[in-house]
Amino acid sequence: MAKSTTTEARKKDTREKIELGGLIVKAGLRYEKRSLLLGLLLDAAKRIRGDETEKARLAAIGAEAFGNDGE
């Protein structure tokens, strides 16, 4: 039973990583260097910490991008 739980957790983790990679592609950043992508994400994480206005602004941009694809 522990093995199946571990397997399911690994599958869930893998699926989540694939979905996150899809966000990079959707943002048009597929061919950027990994160091740039990490820098963008770290900078954004720092900017949204404690800033609900910035979080809401970025969430609206993302929601609009998903809406344009019907997702």
N, C-alpha and C positions, 0 to 999 in steps of 0.2 A: 504494500500500500504506500509506503514512503517513497518507493521508486516511481510510482505513477504520479504522485504529487510533485516530485522533483521534475519529472518529464513535462508535466503540464505547466509548471512554473517556467521552465526553460522555453517551452513553446510560446507562452504568453510574452515572455521577455523578448524573444526573437521577433514576434509579430509587432510588438511595440516599436522596436528598433527599425523595422522595415517601414512602418508608418511614419516615423520621424524622418527617415531618409527621404520619403516621398514628399515631405514638406519642403525639404531643401530643393528638390527638383521643381516643385510647384512654384517656389519663389524665384525660379530662374537662376539658381546658384549652382547647378550641377557641376559646372566645370571650374569653379573657383577652388583655390587652394584650401586644404583643410585648416591650415593655420588662420586664414582669413575668416573662414566660417566660425571657427571656435572664438576668434576675437570678436566677431559680430555678436555672437550669442552671449559671451561674457559681458560685453559692454551693455547689451540690452538687459541682461539680468541685473546688472548694477543700477541701471537707470530706472527700472520698474520697482525696485525694492522700496516699499513705503510710498510710492507715488501712484495712487489709484487713478489719477487723471491720465497719466501716461499709459498705464495698463489698459484703461478703457479705450484710449485712442488707438493703441496697437491692436487690441481685440476687435475693434470696429473695422480696421483695415483688413485683418485676417478674415473676419466674417464676410466682408464684401467679396474677397477673393474666392472664398468657398462658394458663395452665392452665384458668382459668375460661371461656375462649372456645374451648378445644380447639385452640389454636395451639401 
